[in-house]
Amino acid sequence: MPQYFYTVINKENKELNGTINAPDEATARQELNALSFSILSLKIGVSSEPSHDEKESSITKFEFSAIDKNTKKIVGTIQGEDTYQVYKRLTGEYQFEVQSLYPADASEEEKKKAILKGVDFLKDQEKEEQMLQARSQQNKQLDEQQFLEQQARLKTQVNFVLQKVSSILDTYREELDPATKAKIKYYVEKILRIKNSTNLDYIHQSCQEMLTYLQKEEIFLNQDQRKREKTQLSIDAKSMMIGLNRLNHPQGLDILGGLRKWRIAHIGDNTSPSTGEKFINLLISPLIGTTPETAQITEARLKIQNTDAQIKEFITLYFQAPDPEFKKETKNNILHLWNQHKLQKQDLNKLLREQKAALLTGVEFTPIEILQREIFSLAGWVLTFYIIYYFATIYINTKQIDILAETRLSQIFQTSIIKYFFTTLFLFVSFLSLKIEFFHRKSAINPLLILGFLISSTLIILNF
């Protein structure tokens, strides 16, 4: 059967060269057109013009057998640098399912071995390469994400600094030296111009230069009368500088915050978490709660963290204060921030209570769950009564009051059976509260809770 050398264009507008066996030219053209190729040249027994890649590399001729997209078997030759590159070209550009591939100049024995060996090793090599590329792309995306997060944090801090500096210019417009006002405006305009730049170090450095300039002694016209304003301005500038430095030097890990982010990524946003992820979520639930927090709660926690960071900054400034006036103003700022922290804490607790109430209101309890809660409530009241009686008895005996001397009530509560009963009841209430509060509708944990209750009760009774 004659062999035809062809040059074609595929769907991706790539120029391809190769050979095809066909009884005549019309059949060869028909088969190439069936593969969605646009034929540039088709010659029998004469190699077509080599491509640019073939001119620049040592080319080897390979024979192959494959299945095309129309499930038709293709046998032909192709030129390339090595076996793997040719395999990728056949699967990628030609979209063939390759069955065998070997050098055309190999011996008959080597060709038979290559056919028996198949192309599984080439498939594995391609998969490994794809995995490496995916991992590299993932790391690149992660680096980009971290950069974008850092850029966003810096932008937030820069906007805060610019807003504060603008407020300073408005407040002390009449008292500032004209040269000082011009210099500050220069810094502000410069930072506004570069704040969207990707050169984060340059933005950070420019902000620091401006804040350092604001701490100069000679920025007010009347130095004696503006001592308090000068002190407050220096405090604000130092505080903003510490905030900027904190972006480049994190103060430590927020473990609980990291656990909450992990749960959002692997449980909240994951429609089908794995068994391992579910188990990890079960372990961390006692630390961060059993349900994911709302965006409002997350924002409230972030506000508290920012306020606490500012308090730490001002405490640092307090111990670095150069004079009593500086200490006094710094202390006032700390007290103001502490009051703000308490209010934010109250808002957070309110949001947590509202979320818990909403969850309880929206849940329809099963009869078993209702029975569990009723038993928990009853046992809790009985245990509360005993604890009140216990401490009342201690008080009466301490004061030597013989109110219960002639009754049998005191004798009943002194028996071993009652002591064992209330001790066991305390353990029962403890384990039932764990079930209700932390392992609601998690039946897999029930055997562990029951086993823990039985073991602890047995140990208490045997050693009481």
C-alpha positions as CSV (number, residue, x, y, z in Angstrom):
1,M,0.0,0.0,0.0
2,P,1.4,3.4,-0.9
3,Q,2.6,5.8,1.8
4,Y,1.7,9.4,1.7
5,F,3.5,12.3,3.4
6,Y,1.2,15.1,4.5
7,T,1.3,18.6,6.0
8,V,-2.0,19.6,7.6
9,I,-3.5,22.1,10.0
10,N,-5.5,20.8,13.0
11,K,-8.4,22.4,15.0
12,E,-5.9,24.4,17.1
13,N,-4.3,25.9,14.0
14,K,-1.1,23.9,14.5
15,E,0.8,22.6,11.5
16,L,1.3,18.8,11.6
17,N,3.5,16.6,9.5
18,G,3.3,12.8,9.1
19,T,2.6,9.8,6.9
20,I,-0.5,7.8,6.2
21,N,-1.0,4.5,4.3
22,A,-3.8,4.5,1.8
23,P,-4.6,2.7,-1.6
24,D,-4.8,6.1,-3.4
25,E,-4.6,9.8,-2.8
26,A,-8.4,10.3,-2.6
27,T,-8.6,7.8,0.2
28,A,-5.7,9.4,2.0
29,R,-7.4,12.9,1.7
30,Q,-10.7,11.4,2.9
31,E,-9.1,9.9,6.0
32,L,-7.3,13.1,6.9
33,N,-10.5,15.2,6.4
34,A,-12.3,12.7,8.7
35,L,-9.8,13.7,11.4
36,S,-10.9,17.4,10.9
37,F,-7.5,18.3,9.3
38,S,-7.0,21.0,6.7
39,I,-4.6,19.5,4.1
40,L,-1.8,21.8,3.0
41,S,0.2,19.2,1.0
42,L,-0.1,15.5,0.3
43,K,2.6,13.7,-1.7
44,I,3.3,10.1,-2.3
45,G,6.8,8.8,-1.4
46,V,8.2,12.3,-0.9
47,S,8.7,13.9,2.5
48,S,7.0,17.2,2.9
49,E,8.8,20.3,4.0
50,P,9.9,19.8,7.7
51,S,8.5,22.0,10.3
52,H,10.4,24.7,12.3
53,D,10.9,22.4,15.3
54,E,12.2,19.6,13.1
55,K,14.7,21.9,11.5
56,E,16.2,22.8,14.9
57,S,16.4,19.3,16.4
58,S,17.7,15.8,15.6
59,I,14.6,14.1,14.2
60,T,13.8,10.3,14.6
61,K,11.2,8.5,12.7
62,F,8.7,6.5,14.7
63,E,6.0,3.9,13.7
64,F,2.8,3.8,15.6
65,S,-0.6,2.2,15.8
66,A,-3.6,4.0,17.3
67,I,-7.3,4.5,17.4
68,D,-8.7,7.8,16.1
69,K,-11.7,9.6,17.5
70,N,-13.9,7.7,15.0
71,T,-12.7,4.4,16.6
72,K,-10.8,3.6,13.4
73,K,-7.4,2.0,13.6
74,I,-4.5,4.1,12.3
75,V,-1.1,2.7,11.4
76,G,1.6,5.2,10.3
77,T,4.8,7.0,11.0
78,I,5.7,10.3,12.6
79,Q,8.9,12.2,13.3
80,G,10.0,13.6,16.6
81,E,12.7,14.0,19.1
82,D,12.0,11.1,21.4
83,T,9.3,8.5,22.2
84,Y,7.6,10.5,24.9
85,Q,7.4,13.8,22.9
86,V,5.9,11.8,20.0
87,Y,3.4,10.1,22.3
88,K,2.3,13.5,23.6
89,R,2.0,14.9,20.1
90,L,-0.2,11.9,19.0
91,T,-2.5,12.2,22.0
92,G,-2.6,16.0,22.2
93,E,-2.5,17.3,18.6
94,Y,-3.9,14.3,16.8
95,Q,-6.2,13.1,19.6
96,F,-5.2,9.5,19.0
97,E,-5.5,6.6,21.5
98,V,-2.0,5.2,21.0
99,Q,-1.6,1.4,21.2
100,S,2.1,1.0,20.2
101,L,5.0,3.3,19.5
102,Y,8.6,2.5,18.6
103,P,11.5,3.8,16.4
104,A,11.1,2.9,12.8
105,D,14.8,1.8,12.6
106,A,14.3,-0.8,15.4
107,S,14.9,-4.4,14.7
108,E,11.9,-6.8,14.3
109,E,12.6,-8.3,17.7
110,E,12.6,-4.9,19.3
111,K,9.4,-3.9,17.5
112,K,7.7,-7.1,18.8
113,K,8.8,-6.3,22.4
114,A,7.6,-2.7,22.0
115,I,4.2,-3.9,20.8
116,L,3.9,-6.3,23.8
117,K,5.0,-3.6,26.2
118,G,2.4,-1.2,25.0
119,V,2.4,2.5,26.0
120,D,1.3,2.2,29.7
121,F,4.7,3.6,30.8
122,L,4.2,6.6,28.5
123,K,0.7,7.2,30.0
124,D,2.2,7.0,33.5
125,Q,4.9,9.5,32.5
126,E,2.3,11.9,31.1
127,K,0.2,11.6,34.3
128,E,3.2,12.4,36.5
129,E,4.0,15.4,34.3
130,Q,0.4,16.6,34.6
131,M,0.4,16.2,38.4
132,L,3.6,18.2,38.6
133,Q,2.2,20.9,36.5
134,A,-1.0,20.9,38.5
135,R,1.0,21.1,41.8
136,S,3.1,23.9,40.3
137,Q,0.0,25.8,39.2
138,Q,-1.5,25.3,42.7
139,N,1.6,26.6,44.4
140,K,1.6,29.6,42.0
141,Q,-2.1,30.3,42.8
142,L,-1.4,30.0,46.5
143,D,1.5,32.5,46.3
144,E,-0.7,34.8,44.3
145,Q,-3.5,34.4,46.9
146,Q,-1.1,35.2,49.8
147,F,0.2,38.2,47.9
148,L,-3.3,39.5,47.3
149,E,-4.2,39.0,50.9
150,Q,-1.1,40.9,52.0
151,Q,-1.8,43.6,49.5
152,A,-5.4,43.9,50.8
153,R,-4.2,44.2,54.4
154,L,-1.6,46.8,53.5
155,K,-4.2,48.8,51.5
156,T,-6.5,48.8,54.5
157,Q,-3.8,50.0,56.8
158,V,-2.6,52.7,54.2
159,N,-6.2,54.0,53.8
160,F,-6.4,54.2,57.6
161,V,-3.1,56.1,57.8
162,L,-4.1,58.5,55.0
163,Q,-7.5,59.2,56.6
164,K,-5.8,59.9,59.9
165,V,-3.2,62.2,58.3
166,S,-5.9,64.1,56.5
167,S,-7.7,64.5,59.8
168,I,-4.5,65.9,61.3
169,L,-4.1,68.4,58.5
170,D,-7.7,69.6,59.0
171,T,-7.4,69.8,62.8
172,Y,-4.0,71.6,62.9
173,R,-4.3,73.5,59.6
174,E,-3.7,76.9,61.3
175,E,-1.0,75.7,63.7
176,L,1.2,73.8,61.3
177,D,4.2,75.3,59.7
178,P,3.6,76.0,55.9
179,A,6.6,74.0,54.9
180,T,5.4,71.2,57.1
181,K,1.9,71.2,55.5
182,A,3.5,71.2,52.0
183,K,5.7,68.2,53.0
184,I,2.8,66.2,54.4
185,K,0.7,66.9,51.3
186,Y,3.6,65.7,49.2
187,Y,3.7,62.4,51.1
188,V,-0.1,62.0,50.9
189,E,-0.1,62.5,47.2
190,K,2.8,60.2,46.7
191,I,1.1,57.4,48.7
192,L,-2.2,57.9,46.9
193,R,-0.3,57.5,43.6
194,I,1.5,54.3,44.5
195,K,-0.9,52.6,46.9
196,N,-2.3,50.3,44.1
197,S,1.2,49.3,43.1
198,T,2.5,45.7,43.4
199,N,5.7,47.0,45.1
200,L,4.4,46.6,48.7
201,D,7.8,47.3,50.2
202,Y,7.9,50.7,48.5
203,I,4.4,51.6,49.8
204,H,5.4,50.5,53.3
205,Q,8.6,52.5,53.2
206,S,6.8,55.7,52.0
207,C,4.2,55.4,54.8
208,Q,7.0,55.0,57.3
209,E,8.8,58.1,56.0
210,M,5.7,60.2,56.4
211,L,4.9,58.9,59.9
212,T,8.5,59.5,61.0
213,Y,8.3,63.1,59.7
214,L,5.1,63.6,61.7
215,Q,7.0,62.8,64.9
216,K,9.4,65.7,64.4
217,E,9.5,68.4,67.1
218,E,9.4,71.4,64.8
219,I,6.1,70.9,63.0
220,F,4.0,73.3,65.0
221,L,4.4,77.1,64.8
222,N,3.9,77.6,68.6
223,Q,5.9,74.9,70.3
224,D,5.1,75.9,73.9
225,Q,1.3,76.2,73.5
226,R,0.9,73.0,71.5
227,K,2.6,70.5,73.7
228,R,-0.5,68.4,74.3
229,E,-1.3,68.3,70.5
230,K,2.3,67.5,69.7
231,T,2.2,64.6,72.2
232,Q,-1.0,63.2,70.8
233,L,0.2,63.5,67.2
234,S,3.4,61.7,68.1
235,I,1.4,58.9,69.8
236,D,-0.9,58.6,66.7
237,A,2.1,58.4,64.4
238,K,3.9,55.8,66.5
239,S,0.7,53.7,66.8
240,M,0.2,53.8,63.0
241,M,3.9,52.9,62.4
242,I,3.5,49.9,64.8
243,G,0.4,48.8,62.8
244,L,2.3,49.0,59.6
245,N,5.2,47.0,61.0
246,R,2.8,44.4,62.3
247,L,1.8,43.6,58.7
248,N,5.3,42.4,57.9
249,H,6.0,40.8,61.3
250,P,2.9,38.9,62.4
251,Q,2.5,38.7,66.2
252,G,1.9,35.0,66.4
253,L,-0.6,32.3,65.3
254,D,-4.3,32.6,65.9
255,I,-5.0,28.9,66.5
256,L,-8.7,29.1,67.0
257,G,-9.1,31.4,64.0
258,G,-7.0,29.0,61.9
259,L,-9.3,26.1,63.0
260,R,-12.4,28.1,62.0
261,K,-10.9,28.9,58.6
262,W,-10.1,25.2,58.2
263,R,-13.7,24.2,59.0
264,I,-15.1,26.7,56.5
265,A,-12.8,25.4,53.8
266,H,-13.1,21.7,54.4
267,I,-16.6,21.3,56.0
268,G,-18.7,24.5,55.2
269,D,-17.7,24.9,51.6
270,N,-17.1,21.2,50.9
271,T,-20.2,19.4,49.8
272,S,-18.7,15.9,50.4
273,P,-16.1,16.1,53.2
274,S,-14.0,12.9,53.7
275,T,-14.2,10.7,56.7
276,G,-10.9,12.1,58.0
277,E,-12.1,15.7,57.7
278,K,-15.4,14.8,59.5
279,F,-13.3,13.2,62.3
280,I,-11.0,16.3,62.6
281,N,-14.1,18.5,62.7
282,L,-15.5,16.3,65.6
283,L,-12.2,16.8,67.5
284,I,-12.1,20.6,67.1
285,S,-15.8,21.1,67.8
286,P,-15.4,21.4,71.6
287,L,-12.8,24.2,71.0
288,I,-14.7,26.3,68.4
289,G,-18.3,25.2,68.7
290,T,-20.3,22.6,66.9
291,T,-21.7,24.9,64.2
292,P,-19.9,27.2,61.7
293,E,-20.1,30.9,62.7
294,T,-21.9,33.5,60.6
295,A,-20.1,36.3,58.8
296,Q,-21.3,38.8,61.4
297,I,-19.7,36.7,64.2
298,T,-16.5,36.4,62.2
299,E,-16.4,40.2,61.7
300,A,-17.1,40.8,65.4
301,R,-14.2,38.6,66.3
302,L,-11.9,40.4,63.8
303,K,-12.9,43.8,65.4
304,I,-11.9,42.5,68.8
305,Q,-8.6,41.2,67.5
306,N,-7.9,44.6,65.9
307,T,-8.8,46.4,69.1
308,D,-6.6,44.1,71.2
309,A,-3.7,44.7,68.8
310,Q,-4.1,48.4,69.2
311,I,-4.2,48.1,73.0
312,K,-0.9,46.2,72.8
313,E,0.6,48.9,70.6
314,F,-0.4,51.6,73.1
315,I,1.0,49.6,76.1
316,T,4.3,49.4,74.2
317,L,4.1,53.2,73.6
318,Y,3.3,53.7,77.3
319,F,6.6,52.1,78.4
320,Q,8.5,53.9,75.7
321,A,7.1,57.3,76.7
322,P,9.7,60.1,76.8
323,D,7.8,62.3,79.3
324,P,4.8,62.2,81.7
325,E,2.6,64.0,79.3
326,F,3.1,61.3,76.7
327,K,2.4,58.6,79.3
328,K,-0.9,60.4,80.3
329,E,-2.2,60.6,76.8
330,T,-1.2,57.0,76.0
331,K,-3.0,55.8,79.1
332,N,-6.2,57.7,78.1
333,N,-6.0,56.0,74.7
334,I,-5.6,52.6,76.4
335,L,-8.6,53.2,78.6
336,H,-10.7,54.3,75.6
337,L,-9.7,51.2,73.7
338,W,-10.4,48.9,76.6
339,N,-14.0,50.3,77.0
340,Q,-14.4,49.7,73.2
341,H,-13.1,46.1,73.7
342,K,-15.7,45.4,76.3
343,L,-18.5,46.8,74.1
344,Q,-17.3,44.7,71.2
345,K,-17.2,41.6,73.5
346,Q,-20.8,42.3,74.5
347,D,-21.9,42.5,70.8
348,L,-20.1,39.2,70.1
349,N,-21.8,37.4,73.0
350,K,-25.1,38.8,71.8
351,L,-24.5,37.5,68.3
352,L,-23.5,34.1,69.6
353,R,-26.7,33.9,71.8
354,E,-28.8,34.9,68.8
355,Q,-27.2,32.2,66.6
356,K,-27.7,29.5,69.2
357,A,-31.4,30.5,69.7
358,A,-32.0,30.5,66.0
359,L,-30.5,27.0,65.7
360,L,-32.6,25.7,68.5
361,T,-35.8,27.3,67.1
362,G,-35.3,26.0,63.6
363,V,-34.6,22.4,64.7
364,E,-37.3,19.8,65.0
365,F,-36.4,17.4,67.8
366,T,-37.1,13.7,67.5
367,P,-39.0,11.9,70.4
368,I,-35.7,10.4,71.6
369,E,-34.0,13.9,71.6
370,I,-37.0,15.4,73.5
371,L,-36.7,12.5,76.1
372,Q,-33.0,13.1,76.4
373,R,-33.6,16.8,77.2
374,E,-36.4,16.1,79.6
375,I,-34.2,13.6,81.5
376,F,-31.3,16.0,81.5
377,S,-33.5,18.8,82.9
378,L,-35.0,16.5,85.6
379,A,-31.6,15.1,86.6
380,G,-30.2,18.6,86.7
381,W,-32.9,19.8,89.1
382,V,-32.4,16.7,91.4
383,L,-28.6,17.3,91.4
384,T,-29.1,21.0,92.1
385,F,-31.3,20.2,95.1
386,Y,-28.7,17.8,96.5
387,I,-25.9,20.4,96.1
388,I,-28.0,23.0,97.9
389,Y,-28.7,20.5,100.7
390,Y,-25.0,19.5,100.9
391,F,-23.7,23.1,101.4
392,A,-26.6,23.9,103.7
393,T,-25.7,20.9,105.9
394,I,-22.0,22.0,106.0
395,Y,-23.1,25.5,107.1
396,I,-25.5,24.1,109.8
397,N,-22.9,21.8,111.2
398,T,-20.3,24.5,111.2
399,K,-22.6,26.8,113.1
400,Q,-23.7,23.9,115.3
401,I,-27.4,24.4,114.6
402,D,-29.4,21.3,115.5
403,I,-32.3,21.8,113.1
404,L,-32.0,18.3,111.5
405,A,-30.9,16.5,114.6
406,E,-34.3,14.9,115.4
407,T,-35.2,14.1,111.8
408,R,-34.4,11.2,109.6
409,L,-33.6,13.4,106.6
410,S,-30.0,14.0,107.6
411,Q,-29.6,10.2,108.2
412,I,-30.9,9.3,104.8
413,F,-28.4,11.6,103.0
414,Q,-25.6,10.2,105.0
415,T,-26.1,6.6,103.6
416,S,-23.7,5.1,101.1
417,I,-26.4,4.4,98.6
418,I,-27.4,8.0,98.4
419,K,-23.8,9.1,98.0
420,Y,-23.3,6.5,95.2
421,F,-26.6,7.6,93.6
422,F,-25.8,11.3,93.4
423,T,-22.2,10.7,92.4
424,T,-23.4,8.5,89.5
425,L,-26.1,11.1,88.7
426,F,-23.4,13.8,88.4
427,L,-21.5,11.7,85.9
428,F,-24.7,10.9,84.0
429,V,-25.6,14.6,83.7
430,S,-22.0,15.4,82.6
431,F,-22.0,12.8,79.8
432,L,-25.5,13.6,78.7
433,S,-24.6,17.3,78.5
434,L,-21.7,16.4,76.2
435,K,-24.1,14.4,74.0
436,I,-26.6,17.3,73.8
437,E,-24.3,20.2,73.4
438,F,-21.3,18.9,71.4
439,F,-22.4,15.6,69.7
440,H,-26.0,16.4,68.7
441,R,-27.2,13.7,66.2
442,K,-23.8,12.1,66.0
443,S,-24.8,8.5,66.7
444,A,-21.3,7.2,66.2
445,I,-20.1,8.8,69.4
446,N,-22.9,7.2,71.6
447,P,-20.9,4.0,72.3
448,L,-17.9,6.0,73.5
449,L,-20.0,8.2,75.8
450,I,-21.8,5.1,77.3
451,L,-18.4,3.3,77.8
452,G,-16.9,6.4,79.4
453,F,-19.9,6.8,81.7
454,L,-19.8,3.1,82.8
455,I,-16.0,3.1,83.4
456,S,-16.0,6.3,85.4
457,S,-19.0,5.3,87.5
458,T,-17.4,1.9,88.2
459,L,-14.2,3.6,89.3
460,I,-16.0,6.0,91.5
461,I,-18.1,3.3,93.2
462,L,-15.1,1.0,93.8
463,N,-13.0,3.8,95.3
464,F,-15.6,5.9,97.1
